Amino acid sequence: MSNKTATIFEIQLVGLVFGSCCLFWDFKSEYKEIYLLDEKKEF
């Protein structure tokens, strides 16, 4: 029983880390696009 809960917890933890990494990557690419657009406007 405890082994099962441990694996469920591990899966949730991995999912959480993966989710935050994806969220951060999306935010980074969005920020990069905005930054590039701002740079283009200046020149």
KABELGI-V225616 format. One record per pair of residues at least 24 apart in sequence whose ideal C-beta (glycine too) atoms are under 8 Angstrom apart, sorted by the first residue. I is the first residue (numbers start at 1). GAP is how many residues later the second one is. If there is no record, write none. Layout:
I&GAP, I&GAP
//
This chain:
none
//
